[in-house]
Amino acid sequence: MPHLGRLKFTEAAPFLLEPLQDAGVIGQASLALIMIKPMDAVPALKSRMSFPSLETRCWLLDAIAGLGAKSDAPFIAGYLYDADSVGIASCAARALAALTGEDFGFPRASGFYDPLAPVLKARQWWDAQQKSSN
């Protein structure tokens, strides 16, 4: 499926959304959608966030950030506060960084780092955004 994305085969977008019922296909379809950039795919991606798989939800958050607009920030930011998993919060922080261009302190190279530190920075940034908009 990413091959369709590399080819920029935009007519494939509806066919990439169809198999989003299967968790195993979502990662590949999400990557292709990011490459093709069909903005109307964001609602379908958001609707699939109930998958139990952390990996699948991370793929979806990446795709939403890659296709979305700043108006999608509240949706992504909602996952910063997932009490069940620091993993999904970390994926949300990374997606929010990609969407907004903010630097939450993710490492630029491999190595050890505190996975909660960028999440906390993203939460602080989001809380400040919410206060400034009121």
DSSP file (Angstrom, degrees, kcal/mol; ACC not computed):
  #  RESIDUE AA STRUCTURE BP1 BP2  ACC     N-H-->O    O-->H-N    N-H-->O    O-->H-N    TCO  KAPPA ALPHA  PHI   PSI    X-CA   Y-CA   Z-CA
    1    1 A M    >>        0   0    0      0, 0.0     4,-1.1     0, 0.0     3,-1.1   0.000 360.0 360.0 360.0 -37.7    0.0    0.0    0.0
    2    2 A P  H 3>  +     0   0    0      0, 0.0     4,-2.7     0, 0.0     5,-0.2   0.798 360.0  68.6 -60.1 -23.2    2.8    2.5    0.6
    3    3 A H  H 3> S+     0   0    0      1,-0.2     4,-2.0     2,-0.2     5,-0.1   0.897  95.7  53.1 -60.9 -37.9    3.7    2.0   -3.0
    4    4 A L  H <4>S+     0   0    0     -3,-1.1     5,-2.4     1,-0.2     4,-0.3   0.872 109.4  50.0 -62.3 -35.9    0.4    3.8   -3.9
    5    5 A G  H ><5S+     0   0    0     -4,-1.1     3,-1.3     2,-0.2    -2,-0.2   0.921 108.4  50.5 -67.8 -44.5    1.5    6.6   -1.7
    6    6 A R  H 3<5S+     0   0    0     -4,-2.7    -2,-0.2     1,-0.3    -1,-0.2   0.849 110.2  50.9 -63.0 -32.6    4.9    6.9   -3.3
    7    7 A L  T 3<5S-     0   0    0     -4,-2.0    -1,-0.3    -5,-0.2    -2,-0.2   0.558 107.7-130.4 -78.7  -7.4    3.3    7.0   -6.7
    8    8 A K  T < 5 +     0   0    0     -3,-1.3     2,-1.9    -4,-0.3    -3,-0.2   0.872  41.2 172.4  57.1  39.1    1.0    9.8   -5.4
    9    9 A F    > < +     0   0    0     -5,-2.4     3,-2.1     1,-0.2    -1,-0.2  -0.571   6.1 177.8 -80.2  81.6   -2.0    7.8   -6.8
   10   10 A T  G >  S+     0   0    0     -2,-1.9     3,-1.6     1,-0.3    -1,-0.2   0.754  71.0  68.9 -63.0 -26.6   -4.6   10.0   -5.3
   11   11 A E  G 3  S+     0   0    0      1,-0.3     4,-0.3    -3,-0.1    -1,-0.3   0.661  89.1  67.6 -66.8 -13.2   -7.5    8.0   -6.8
   12   12 A A  G X> S+     0   0    0     -3,-2.1     4,-1.7     1,-0.2     3,-0.7   0.631  72.3  94.1 -80.2 -13.4   -6.5    5.2   -4.4
   13   13 A A  H X> S+     0   0    0     -3,-1.6     4,-1.6     1,-0.3     3,-0.5   0.880  83.3  48.1 -51.4 -50.0   -7.6    7.1   -1.3
   14   14 A P  H 3> S+     0   0    0      0, 0.0     4,-1.3     0, 0.0    -1,-0.3   0.867 112.2  50.7 -61.1 -33.2  -11.2    5.7   -1.1
   15   15 A F  H <4 S+     0   0    0     -3,-0.7    -2,-0.2    -4,-0.3    -3,-0.1   0.762 107.3  53.8 -75.3 -24.6   -9.8    2.2   -1.5
   16   16 A L  H << S+     0   0    0     -4,-1.7    -1,-0.2    -3,-0.5    -3,-0.1   0.792 107.1  51.6 -76.8 -28.6   -7.3    2.8    1.3
   17   17 A L  H >< S+     0   0    0     -4,-1.6     3,-1.5    -5,-0.2    -2,-0.2   0.821  97.7  68.2 -76.2 -31.1  -10.0    3.8    3.7
   18   18 A E  G >< S+     0   0    0     -4,-1.3     3,-0.5     1,-0.3    -1,-0.2   0.907  97.4  49.0 -56.6 -48.0  -12.2    0.8    3.0
   19   19 A P  G >  S+     0   0    0      0, 0.0     3,-2.1     0, 0.0    -1,-0.3   0.391  76.6 106.5 -78.5   8.9   -9.8   -1.8    4.7
   20   20 A L  G <   +     0   0    0     -3,-1.5    -2,-0.1     1,-0.3    -3,-0.1   0.369  60.5  81.0 -70.1  11.1   -9.4    0.3    7.8
   21   21 A Q  G <  S+     0   0    0     -3,-0.5     2,-0.5     1,-0.1    -1,-0.3   0.668  82.5  70.6 -81.9 -18.7  -11.7   -2.2    9.5
   22   22 A D  S X> S-     0   0    0     -3,-2.1     3,-1.3     1,-0.1     4,-1.1  -0.887  72.3-150.3-107.8 122.0   -8.6   -4.5   10.0
   23   23 A A  H 3> S+     0   0    0     -2,-0.5     4,-0.7     1,-0.3     3,-0.3   0.829  95.6  59.8 -59.9 -33.9   -6.0   -3.5   12.5
   24   24 A G  H 34 S+     0   0    0      1,-0.2     4,-0.4     2,-0.1    -1,-0.3   0.740 108.3  44.2 -67.2 -22.5   -3.2   -5.2   10.5
   25   25 A V  H <> S+     0   0    0     -3,-1.3     4,-2.6    -6,-0.3     5,-0.3   0.678  92.7  81.3 -94.0 -21.0   -3.9   -3.1    7.5
   26   26 A I  H  X S+     0   0    0     -4,-1.1     4,-3.1    -3,-0.3     5,-0.2   0.877  88.1  53.5 -59.1 -43.0   -4.2    0.3    9.2
   27   27 A G  H  X S+     0   0    0     -4,-0.7     4,-2.0     1,-0.2    -1,-0.2   0.940 113.8  41.3 -57.9 -49.3   -0.5    1.0    9.5
   28   28 A Q  H  > S+     0   0    0     -4,-0.4     4,-2.0     1,-0.2    -1,-0.2   0.910 117.2  47.6 -66.9 -42.6    0.2    0.4    5.8
   29   29 A A  H  X S+     0   0    0     -4,-2.6     4,-2.6     1,-0.2    -2,-0.2   0.891 109.8  54.1 -66.0 -38.7   -2.9    2.3    4.7
   30   30 A S  H  X S+     0   0    0     -4,-3.1     4,-2.3    -5,-0.3    -1,-0.2   0.918 108.0  49.5 -61.9 -43.6   -2.1    5.2    7.1
   31   31 A L  H  X S+     0   0    0     -4,-2.0     4,-1.7    -5,-0.2    -1,-0.2   0.924 112.1  47.5 -61.8 -45.0    1.4    5.6    5.6
   32   32 A A  H  X S+     0   0    0     -4,-2.0     4,-2.2     1,-0.2    -1,-0.2   0.899 110.6  52.5 -63.1 -40.3    0.0    5.6    2.1
   33   33 A L  H  X S+     0   0    0     -4,-2.6     4,-3.2     1,-0.2    -1,-0.2   0.894 105.9  54.0 -63.9 -39.0   -2.7    8.1    3.1
   34   34 A I  H  < S+     0   0    0     -4,-2.3    -1,-0.2     1,-0.2    -2,-0.2   0.898 111.3  46.5 -60.3 -39.0    0.0   10.4    4.6
   35   35 A M  H  < S+     0   0    0     -4,-1.7    -2,-0.2     1,-0.2    -1,-0.2   0.872 117.9  40.8 -71.3 -36.9    1.8   10.3    1.2
   36   36 A I  H  < S-     0   0    0     -4,-2.2    -2,-0.2    -5,-0.1    -1,-0.2   0.832  94.6-150.3 -80.7 -34.0   -1.3   10.9   -0.9
   37   37 A K     <  +     0   0    0     -4,-3.2     2,-1.1    -5,-0.2    -3,-0.1   0.900  22.3 176.2  66.1  48.3   -2.8   13.6    1.5
   38   38 A P    >   -     0   0    0      0, 0.0     3,-2.4     0, 0.0     4,-0.2  -0.724  14.9-161.9 -81.0 102.8   -6.5   13.2    1.1
   39   39 A M  G >  S+     0   0    0     -2,-1.1     3,-1.2     1,-0.3    30,-0.1   0.752  84.1  66.8 -59.8 -25.0   -7.7   15.7    3.7
   40   40 A D  G 3  S+     0   0    0      1,-0.2     4,-0.4     2,-0.1    -1,-0.3   0.487  85.0  75.0 -76.2   0.4  -11.2   14.1    3.7
   41   41 A A  G <> S+     0   0    0     -3,-2.4     4,-2.1     1,-0.2     3,-0.3   0.665  71.6  85.3 -82.2 -17.2   -9.7   10.9    5.2
   42   42 A V  H <> S+     0   0    0     -3,-1.2     4,-2.8    -4,-0.2     5,-0.2   0.894  86.0  51.2 -57.6 -46.5   -9.3   12.5    8.7
   43   43 A P  H  > S+     0   0    0      0, 0.0     4,-1.9     0, 0.0    -1,-0.2   0.903 110.9  49.4 -59.4 -38.6  -12.8   11.7   10.0
   44   44 A A  H  > S+     0   0    0     -4,-0.4     4,-0.5    -3,-0.3    -2,-0.2   0.898 111.9  48.7 -65.9 -39.5  -12.5    8.1    9.0
   45   45 A L  H >< S+     0   0    0     -4,-2.1     3,-1.2     1,-0.2    -1,-0.2   0.921 110.4  50.9 -65.1 -44.0   -9.1    7.8   10.7
   46   46 A K  H >< S+     0   0    0     -4,-2.8     3,-1.6     1,-0.3    -1,-0.2   0.876 103.8  59.1 -60.7 -37.4  -10.5    9.4   13.9
   47   47 A S  H 3< S+     0   0    0     -4,-1.9     3,-0.4     1,-0.3    -1,-0.3   0.664 100.1  57.7 -68.4 -14.8  -13.4    7.0   13.9
   48   48 A R  T X< S+     0   0    0     -3,-1.2     3,-1.6    -4,-0.5    -1,-0.3   0.376  72.3 103.3 -95.9   4.6  -11.0    4.1   14.1
   49   49 A M  T <   +     0   0    0     -3,-1.6    -1,-0.2     1,-0.3    -2,-0.1   0.474  62.2  78.7 -69.5  -0.1   -9.3    5.2   17.3
   50   50 A S  T 3   +     0   0    0     -3,-0.4    -1,-0.3    -4,-0.1    -2,-0.1   0.462  62.2 123.9 -86.7  -0.1  -11.2    2.6   19.4
   51   51 A F    <   -     0   0    0     -3,-1.6     6,-0.1     1,-0.1    -3,-0.0  -0.345  62.5-138.6 -58.4 138.4   -8.9   -0.2   18.3
   52   52 A P  S    S+     0   0    0      0, 0.0     2,-0.3     0, 0.0    -1,-0.1   0.757  74.9  98.3 -72.4 -22.4   -7.4   -1.9   21.3
   53   53 A S     >  -     0   0    0      1,-0.2     4,-2.2     2,-0.0     5,-0.2  -0.507  63.0-153.2 -73.1 124.7   -3.9   -2.1   19.8
   54   54 A L  H  > S+     0   0    0     -2,-0.3     4,-2.4     1,-0.2     5,-0.2   0.917  97.1  53.6 -59.4 -44.9   -1.5    0.6   20.9
   55   55 A E  H  > S+     0   0    0      1,-0.2     4,-2.3     2,-0.2    -1,-0.2   0.904 108.6  49.1 -59.1 -43.1    0.4    0.3   17.6
   56   56 A T  H  > S+     0   0    0      1,-0.2     4,-2.2     2,-0.2    -1,-0.2   0.922 111.2  48.7 -63.7 -44.9   -2.7    0.8   15.6
   57   57 A R  H  X S+     0   0    0     -4,-2.2     4,-2.5     1,-0.2    -1,-0.2   0.854 109.9  52.7 -65.9 -33.2   -3.8    3.8   17.5
   58   58 A C  H  X S+     0   0    0     -4,-2.4     4,-2.5     2,-0.2    -1,-0.2   0.916 108.3  50.3 -66.3 -42.4   -0.3    5.3   17.1
   59   59 A W  H  X S+     0   0    0     -4,-2.3     4,-2.4     1,-0.2    -2,-0.2   0.920 111.7  49.1 -58.8 -43.1   -0.4    4.8   13.4
   60   60 A L  H  X S+     0   0    0     -4,-2.2     4,-2.8     2,-0.2    -2,-0.2   0.923 110.1  49.4 -64.6 -44.8   -3.8    6.5   13.3
   61   61 A L  H  X S+     0   0    0     -4,-2.5     4,-2.5     1,-0.2    -1,-0.2   0.909 111.2  50.7 -61.7 -40.9   -2.6    9.5   15.4
   62   62 A D  H  X S+     0   0    0     -4,-2.5     4,-2.5     1,-0.2    -1,-0.2   0.922 112.1  46.9 -60.5 -43.7    0.4    9.8   13.0
   63   63 A A  H  X S+     0   0    0     -4,-2.4     4,-1.9     2,-0.2     5,-0.3   0.907 110.9  51.0 -67.0 -41.5   -1.9    9.8   10.0
   64   64 A I  H  X S+     0   0    0     -4,-2.8     4,-2.8     1,-0.2    -1,-0.2   0.923 113.4  45.9 -61.4 -43.1   -4.3   12.3   11.6
   65   65 A A  H  < S+     0   0    0     -4,-2.5    -2,-0.2     1,-0.2    -1,-0.2   0.890 113.1  50.4 -65.4 -38.8   -1.3   14.6   12.3
   66   66 A G  H  < S+     0   0    0     -4,-2.5    -1,-0.2    -5,-0.2    -2,-0.2   0.776 125.4  26.3 -70.9 -26.4    0.1   14.1    8.8
   67   67 A L  H  < S+     0   0    0     -4,-1.9    -2,-0.2    -5,-0.1    -1,-0.2   0.652 107.0  91.6-106.3 -22.3   -3.2   14.9    7.1
   68   68 A G     <  -     0   0    0     -4,-2.8     2,-0.2    -5,-0.3    -3,-0.1   0.070  63.8-126.5 -77.8-179.8   -4.9   17.1    9.6
   69   69 A A    >   -     0   0    0    -30,-0.1     3,-2.9     1,-0.0     4,-0.2  -0.701  41.4 -91.2-116.7 170.2   -5.1   20.8   10.3
   70   70 A K  G >  S+     0   0    0      1,-0.3     3,-1.9    -2,-0.2    -2,-0.0   0.799 123.1  70.0 -53.5 -28.5   -4.4   22.8   13.5
   71   71 A S  G 3  S+     0   0    0      1,-0.3    -1,-0.3     2,-0.1     4,-0.3   0.640  89.4  62.5 -66.6 -12.2   -8.1   22.3   14.3
   72   72 A D  G <> S+     0   0    0     -3,-2.9     4,-2.0     1,-0.2    -1,-0.3   0.492  76.9  92.9 -87.9  -4.5   -7.4   18.6   14.9
   73   73 A A  H <> S+     0   0    0     -3,-1.9     4,-3.3    -4,-0.2     5,-0.2   0.897  80.4  53.9 -57.8 -44.0   -5.0   19.5   17.8
   74   74 A P  H  > S+     0   0    0      0, 0.0     4,-1.5     0, 0.0    -1,-0.2   0.896 108.0  51.0 -60.5 -37.2   -7.8   19.1   20.4
   75   75 A F  H  4 S+     0   0    0     -4,-0.3     4,-0.5    -3,-0.2     3,-0.3   0.955 115.7  40.8 -62.2 -49.3   -8.6   15.6   19.2
   76   76 A I  H >< S+     0   0    0     -4,-2.0     3,-1.7     1,-0.2     4,-0.3   0.918 111.3  56.9 -65.1 -43.9   -4.9   14.5   19.4
   77   77 A A  H >< S+     0   0    0     -4,-3.3     3,-1.9     1,-0.3     4,-0.4   0.786  92.4  70.8 -61.3 -27.9   -4.3   16.4   22.7
   78   78 A G  G >< S+     0   0    0     -4,-1.5     3,-0.7     1,-0.3    -1,-0.3   0.799  93.7  56.2 -58.0 -28.2   -7.1   14.4   24.3
   79   79 A Y  G X  S+     0   0    0     -3,-1.7     3,-1.1    -4,-0.5    -1,-0.3   0.523  86.2  79.5 -83.8  -6.1   -4.9   11.3   24.1
   80   80 A L  G <  S+     0   0    0     -3,-1.9    -1,-0.2    -4,-0.3    -2,-0.2   0.763  95.1  49.1 -65.8 -24.1   -2.1   13.1   26.1
   81   81 A Y  G <  S+     0   0    0     -3,-0.7     2,-0.7    -4,-0.4    -1,-0.2   0.089  72.7 142.5-107.0  21.2   -4.1   12.3   29.2
   82   82 A D    X   -     0   0    0     -3,-1.1     3,-0.6     1,-0.2     7,-0.2  -0.520  33.2-165.4 -66.8 110.6   -4.7    8.6   28.6
   83   83 A A  T 3  S+     0   0    0     -2,-0.7    -1,-0.2     1,-0.2     3,-0.1   0.695  80.8  59.9 -72.7 -19.2   -4.4    7.1   32.1
   84   84 A D  T 3  S+     0   0    0      1,-0.2     2,-0.3     2,-0.0    -1,-0.2   0.727 112.3  25.1 -83.0 -21.7   -4.1    3.6   30.8
   85   85 A S    <>  -     0   0    0     -3,-0.6     4,-1.4     1,-0.1    -1,-0.2  -0.924  42.0-166.9-153.2 120.0   -1.0    4.0   28.7
   86   86 A V  H  > S+     0   0    0     -2,-0.3     4,-2.4     1,-0.2     5,-0.2   0.751  97.0  67.0 -69.5 -22.5    2.0    6.2   28.6
   87   87 A G  H  > S+     0   0    0      2,-0.2     4,-2.2     1,-0.2    -1,-0.2   0.932 101.8  42.1 -63.2 -46.7    2.6    4.7   25.2
   88   88 A I  H  > S+     0   0    0      2,-0.2     4,-2.4     1,-0.2    -1,-0.2   0.868 113.9  53.4 -70.1 -34.4   -0.6    6.3   23.6
   89   89 A A  H  X S+     0   0    0     -4,-1.4     4,-2.4    -7,-0.2    -2,-0.2   0.896 109.2  49.2 -64.1 -39.2    0.2    9.6   25.4
   90   90 A S  H  X S+     0   0    0     -4,-2.4     4,-2.4     2,-0.2    -2,-0.2   0.905 110.7  49.4 -66.0 -42.0    3.7    9.5   23.9
   91   91 A C  H  X S+     0   0    0     -4,-2.2     4,-2.5     2,-0.2    -2,-0.2   0.893 111.2  50.4 -63.0 -39.2    2.3    8.8   20.4
   92   92 A A  H  X S+     0   0    0     -4,-2.4     4,-2.9   -13,-0.2    -2,-0.2   0.910 109.7  50.0 -65.6 -41.8   -0.1   11.7   21.0
   93   93 A A  H  X S+     0   0    0     -4,-2.4     4,-2.2     2,-0.2    -2,-0.2   0.914 112.2  47.7 -62.9 -41.8    2.7   14.0   22.0
   94   94 A R  H  X S+     0   0    0     -4,-2.4     4,-2.1     2,-0.2    -2,-0.2   0.911 113.7  47.4 -65.1 -41.9    4.7   13.0   18.9
   95   95 A A  H  X S+     0   0    0     -4,-2.5     4,-2.5     2,-0.2    -2,-0.2   0.903 111.4  50.7 -66.2 -40.6    1.7   13.6   16.7
   96   96 A L  H  X S+     0   0    0     -4,-2.9     4,-2.6     2,-0.2     6,-0.4   0.885 109.3  51.4 -64.6 -38.1    0.9   16.9   18.3
   97   97 A A  H  X S+     0   0    0     -4,-2.2     4,-2.4    -5,-0.2    -1,-0.2   0.912 111.4  47.7 -62.9 -42.3    4.6   17.9   17.7
   98   98 A A  H  < S+     0   0    0     -4,-2.1    -2,-0.2     1,-0.2    -1,-0.2   0.896 115.3  45.2 -65.5 -39.8    4.3   16.9   14.0
   99   99 A L  H  < S+     0   0    0     -4,-2.5    -2,-0.2     1,-0.2    -1,-0.2   0.892 126.0  28.0 -71.1 -40.8    1.0   18.8   13.6
  100  100 A T  H  < S-     0   0    0     -4,-2.6    -2,-0.2    -5,-0.2    -3,-0.2   0.661  96.2-125.0 -99.6 -18.4    2.0   22.0   15.4
  101  101 A G     <  +     0   0    0     -4,-2.4    -4,-0.1    -5,-0.3    -3,-0.1   0.530  60.1 146.0  82.6   4.9    5.8   22.1   14.9
  102  102 A E        -     0   0    0     -6,-0.4     2,-0.7    -5,-0.2    -1,-0.3  -0.452  48.5-131.0 -74.3 149.5    6.3   22.4   18.7
  103  103 A D        +     0   0    0     -2,-0.1    -1,-0.1     1,-0.1    -5,-0.0  -0.905  27.5 173.5-104.3 110.8    9.4   20.8   20.2
  104  104 A F        -     0   0    0     -2,-0.7    17,-0.3   -11,-0.1    18,-0.2   0.274  61.1 -93.3-100.3   9.5    8.5   18.7   23.2
  105  105 A G        +     0   0    0      1,-0.2    14,-0.1    16,-0.1     3,-0.1   0.693  63.6 162.6  92.2  20.3   11.9   17.2   23.7
  106  106 A F        -     0   0    0      1,-0.1    -1,-0.2    12,-0.1     2,-0.0  -0.486  49.4 -99.2 -67.6 143.4   11.8   14.0   21.7
  107  107 A P        -     0   0    0      0, 0.0    -1,-0.1     0, 0.0     4,-0.1  -0.333  20.5-150.3 -66.6 144.9   15.4   12.7   21.0
  108  108 A R  S    S+     0   0    0      2,-0.1     2,-0.3    -3,-0.1    -2,-0.0   0.642  82.3  30.5 -87.8 -16.4   16.8   13.5   17.6
  109  109 A A  S    S-     0   0    0      1,-0.1     2,-0.0     0, 0.0     0, 0.0  -0.831  98.8 -80.7-133.4 171.9   18.9   10.4   17.7
  110  110 A S  S    S+     0   0    0     -2,-0.3     2,-0.3    -3,-0.0    -2,-0.1  -0.275  74.1  88.0 -72.8 162.7   18.7    6.9   19.2
  111  111 A G  S    S-     0   0    0     -4,-0.1     2,-0.2     2,-0.1     0, 0.0  -0.807  77.7 -38.7 138.6-178.3   19.5    6.3   22.9
  112  112 A F        +     0   0    0     -2,-0.3     2,-0.3     2,-0.0     0, 0.0  -0.516  59.0 154.9 -79.0 143.5   18.0    6.4   26.3
  113  113 A Y        -     0   0    0     -2,-0.2    -2,-0.1    -6,-0.0     3,-0.0  -0.973  50.6 -96.4-159.1 160.8   15.4    9.0   27.2
  114  114 A D    >   -     0   0    0     -2,-0.3     3,-0.9     1,-0.2    -2,-0.0  -0.733  30.1-158.0 -81.9 111.5   12.6    9.5   29.6
  115  115 A P  T 3> S+     0   0    0      0, 0.0     4,-0.6     0, 0.0    -1,-0.2   0.725  89.9  55.6 -66.6 -19.5    9.5    8.7   27.5
  116  116 A L  H 3> S+     0   0    0      1,-0.2     4,-2.6     2,-0.1     5,-0.2   0.757  89.7  75.2 -83.1 -23.8    7.3   10.7   29.9
  117  117 A A  H <> S+     0   0    0     -3,-0.9     4,-2.1     1,-0.2     5,-0.2   0.918  97.8  44.0 -57.5 -48.7    9.3   13.9   29.6
  118  118 A P  H  > S+     0   0    0      0, 0.0     4,-2.5     0, 0.0    -1,-0.2   0.870 112.4  54.3 -65.2 -33.0    8.0   14.9   26.2
  119  119 A V  H  X S+     0   0    0     -4,-0.6     4,-2.6     2,-0.2    -2,-0.2   0.936 108.5  48.2 -63.6 -45.4    4.4   13.9   27.2
  120  120 A L  H  X S+     0   0    0     -4,-2.6     4,-2.5     1,-0.2    -1,-0.2   0.901 112.2  49.0 -62.5 -40.9    4.6   16.3   30.2
  121  121 A K  H  X S+     0   0    0     -4,-2.1     4,-2.5   -17,-0.3    -1,-0.2   0.905 111.6  49.6 -64.0 -40.7    6.0   19.1   28.0
  122  122 A A  H  X S+     0   0    0     -4,-2.5     4,-2.8     2,-0.2    -2,-0.2   0.901 110.8  49.8 -65.0 -40.3    3.1   18.5   25.5
  123  123 A R  H  X S+     0   0    0     -4,-2.6     4,-3.0     2,-0.2     5,-0.2   0.924 111.2  48.8 -63.2 -44.3    0.6   18.5   28.3
  124  124 A Q  H  X S+     0   0    0     -4,-2.5     4,-2.2     2,-0.2    -2,-0.2   0.921 113.2  47.5 -60.8 -44.0    2.0   21.8   29.7
  125  125 A W  H  X S+     0   0    0     -4,-2.5     4,-2.2     2,-0.2    -2,-0.2   0.935 113.6  47.3 -62.9 -46.1    1.9   23.3   26.2
  126  126 A W  H  X S+     0   0    0     -4,-2.8     4,-2.3     1,-0.2    -2,-0.2   0.917 110.8  51.0 -64.2 -43.3   -1.6   22.2   25.6
  127  127 A D  H  X S+     0   0    0     -4,-3.0     4,-2.2     1,-0.2    -1,-0.2   0.903 110.9  49.4 -60.2 -40.9   -2.8   23.4   29.0
  128  128 A A  H  X S+     0   0    0     -4,-2.2     4,-2.3     2,-0.2    -1,-0.2   0.881 109.4  52.2 -65.3 -38.0   -1.3   26.8   28.2
  129  129 A Q  H  X S+     0   0    0     -4,-2.2     4,-1.2     1,-0.2    -2,-0.2   0.909 109.9  49.2 -62.6 -41.7   -3.0   26.9   24.8
  130  130 A Q  H  X S+     0   0    0     -4,-2.3     4,-0.6     1,-0.2    -2,-0.2   0.902 111.9  48.1 -65.7 -41.8   -6.3   26.2   26.5
  131  131 A K  H >< S+     0   0    0     -4,-2.2     3,-0.7     1,-0.2    -1,-0.2   0.883 110.8  50.8 -67.0 -38.2   -5.8   28.9   29.0
  132  132 A S  H 3< S+     0   0    0     -4,-2.3    -1,-0.2     1,-0.2    -2,-0.2   0.735 106.5  55.3 -73.5 -20.6   -4.8   31.5   26.4
  133  133 A S  H 3<        0   0    0     -4,-1.2    -1,-0.2     1,-0.2    -2,-0.2   0.598 360.0 360.0 -86.6  -9.7   -7.9   30.7   24.3
  134  134 A N    <<        0   0    0     -3,-0.7    -1,-0.2    -4,-0.6    -2,-0.2   0.444 360.0 360.0 -88.5 360.0  -10.3   31.4   27.2
